[in-house]
Amino acid sequence: MIKRSIIILCLLLVFISLLSLLLPSAISVARSTVVFASEETISREINNPDNWSNWFPPLKEGLMTIRKISDDEAVLQKSADRSMTLTFDYKSVDSTVCTIAPQSGDAVSYTFLQTPADGGVRVTLIANVKLTWYPWQRVRGVFMDKILGAQYDEALAGLKARCERP
């Protein structure tokens, strides 16, 4: 009986592993909001790592600190032994691409796009996450929108409030 249970459990694990190979290896989560401010004001907040503490929730709430290394790089410090590197790969008035890479684990690429919309500027945040081949990573990817979407909505709301302030 125990041998049969072990065999069934092993077959189930093999089935889940094979099934996970059919799931995507990269996930994109996109959120947007309309900000009633100039593109220059918005890009100033996004393109300067010093300004992230004004609107990026973990920095604004004091859960992390930021240390600017250069105009294109900063360190996000979570605790004494946990940090991430924020690198700006591309900056312009209407789009920014940056990467947040933890010391261990996979980096996440963020794209901020700005387009005219409804009398303001539509700011779209797109997070691109590459998943490893591990089955649990691929299954987690299915729920990535639910896991990260609310955080990105909060970040955009903070950016909107900061840019629209008088």
C-alpha positions as CSV (number, residue, x, y, z in Angstrom):
1,M,0.0,0.0,0.0
2,I,2.8,2.4,0.9
3,K,4.7,1.5,-2.2
4,R,1.6,2.2,-4.3
5,S,1.2,5.6,-2.7
6,I,4.8,6.5,-3.3
7,I,4.5,5.5,-7.0
8,I,1.3,7.6,-7.4
9,L,2.9,10.6,-5.7
10,C,5.9,10.3,-8.0
11,L,3.7,10.1,-11.1
12,L,1.8,13.1,-10.0
13,L,5.0,15.1,-9.5
14,V,6.2,14.0,-13.0
15,F,2.8,15.0,-14.5
16,I,2.9,18.5,-12.8
17,S,6.5,19.0,-14.0
18,L,5.6,18.1,-17.6
19,L,2.5,20.2,-17.5
20,S,4.5,23.2,-16.2
21,L,6.7,23.1,-19.4
22,L,3.6,24.2,-21.3
23,L,3.3,27.3,-19.2
24,P,5.1,30.5,-20.4
25,S,8.7,31.3,-19.3
26,A,8.1,35.0,-19.3
27,I,5.3,37.0,-17.8
28,S,4.3,40.7,-18.3
29,V,2.1,42.6,-15.9
30,A,0.8,46.0,-17.2
31,R,-1.0,48.8,-15.3
32,S,-1.7,52.3,-16.4
33,T,-3.2,55.6,-15.1
34,V,-3.8,59.1,-16.5
35,V,-1.7,61.8,-14.8
36,F,-2.7,65.4,-15.2
37,A,0.9,66.8,-15.4
38,S,3.4,67.5,-18.1
39,E,5.5,64.6,-19.5
40,E,8.6,66.4,-18.2
41,T,7.3,66.4,-14.6
42,I,6.5,62.8,-14.8
43,S,9.8,61.8,-16.4
44,R,11.7,63.8,-13.8
45,E,10.0,61.6,-11.1
46,I,10.7,58.4,-12.9
47,N,14.1,59.0,-14.3
48,N,15.8,60.3,-11.1
49,P,16.4,57.5,-8.5
50,D,16.3,60.2,-5.7
51,N,12.7,60.9,-6.5
52,W,11.5,57.3,-6.2
53,S,11.2,57.7,-2.5
54,N,8.4,60.2,-3.1
55,W,6.1,57.7,-4.9
56,F,7.5,54.1,-4.9
57,P,5.6,52.4,-2.1
58,P,8.4,50.4,-0.4
59,L,10.6,53.5,-0.3
60,K,7.8,55.9,0.6
61,E,6.6,53.7,3.5
62,G,10.2,53.2,4.8
63,L,10.4,49.5,4.1
64,M,13.5,50.2,2.0
65,T,16.1,52.9,1.6
66,I,17.7,54.1,-1.7
67,R,21.3,55.1,-2.2
68,K,22.1,56.7,-5.5
69,I,25.3,55.5,-7.1
70,S,25.1,57.5,-10.4
71,D,22.3,59.0,-12.5
72,D,21.7,55.5,-14.0
73,E,22.1,53.3,-10.9
74,A,21.0,53.1,-7.3
75,V,20.9,50.5,-4.5
76,L,17.6,49.7,-2.9
77,Q,18.4,48.4,0.6
78,K,15.8,46.2,2.3
79,S,17.9,45.1,5.3
80,A,21.5,44.9,6.2
81,D,21.9,41.7,4.1
82,R,19.3,42.2,1.4
83,S,19.6,44.7,-1.3
84,M,18.7,45.2,-5.0
85,T,20.3,47.2,-7.8
86,L,18.1,49.6,-9.7
87,T,19.7,50.2,-13.2
88,F,18.3,52.6,-15.8
89,D,18.8,51.0,-19.2
90,Y,17.1,53.7,-21.2
91,K,15.7,57.2,-20.3
92,S,13.7,59.7,-22.4
93,V,10.8,62.1,-21.8
94,D,8.2,59.6,-23.0
95,S,9.7,56.2,-22.0
96,T,12.0,54.7,-19.4
97,V,13.4,51.1,-19.1
98,C,14.9,50.1,-15.8
99,T,15.8,46.8,-14.1
100,I,15.6,45.9,-10.5
101,A,18.0,43.0,-9.7
102,P,18.2,41.4,-6.3
103,Q,21.4,39.9,-5.1
104,S,20.1,36.5,-5.7
105,G,17.1,35.7,-7.9
106,D,15.8,36.9,-11.1
107,A,15.8,40.5,-12.2
108,V,12.6,42.3,-13.2
109,S,12.6,44.7,-16.1
110,Y,10.2,47.7,-15.9
111,T,9.1,49.9,-18.8
112,F,7.3,53.2,-18.2
113,L,5.6,54.6,-21.2
114,Q,4.0,58.0,-21.5
115,T,1.3,58.8,-24.1
116,P,-1.1,61.7,-24.4
117,A,-4.6,60.7,-23.2
118,D,-7.8,62.4,-22.0
119,G,-6.3,65.8,-21.4
120,G,-3.4,64.4,-19.5
121,V,-0.6,61.8,-19.9
122,R,-1.3,58.0,-19.7
123,V,1.5,56.4,-17.8
124,T,1.8,52.7,-18.4
125,L,4.0,50.5,-16.2
126,I,4.9,47.2,-17.7
127,A,6.8,44.6,-15.6
128,N,8.6,41.8,-17.5
129,V,9.5,38.8,-15.4
130,K,11.5,35.9,-16.7
131,L,10.7,32.6,-15.0
132,T,13.1,29.7,-14.4
133,W,12.3,26.2,-15.6
134,Y,11.3,25.1,-12.1
135,P,7.6,23.9,-12.1
136,W,6.7,26.1,-9.0
137,Q,8.1,29.1,-10.7
138,R,6.0,28.5,-13.8
139,V,2.9,27.9,-11.8
140,R,3.6,31.1,-9.8
141,G,3.7,32.9,-13.1
142,V,0.0,32.2,-13.7
143,F,-0.8,34.2,-10.6
144,M,1.8,37.0,-11.2
145,D,-0.9,39.6,-12.1
146,K,-2.7,38.9,-8.8
147,I,0.5,38.9,-6.8
148,L,2.1,42.1,-8.2
149,G,-0.8,44.0,-9.9
150,A,-2.0,45.7,-6.7
151,Q,1.6,46.9,-5.9
152,Y,2.0,48.4,-9.3
153,D,-1.4,50.1,-9.0
154,E,-0.2,51.6,-5.7
155,A,3.0,52.8,-7.3
156,L,1.2,54.5,-10.1
157,A,-1.2,56.1,-7.7
158,G,1.8,57.4,-5.7
159,L,3.4,58.7,-8.9
160,K,0.1,60.4,-9.9
161,A,-0.3,62.1,-6.6
162,R,3.3,63.3,-6.6
163,C,3.1,64.7,-10.1
164,E,-0.3,66.4,-9.7
165,R,0.5,68.1,-6.4
166,P,0.3,71.9,-6.6
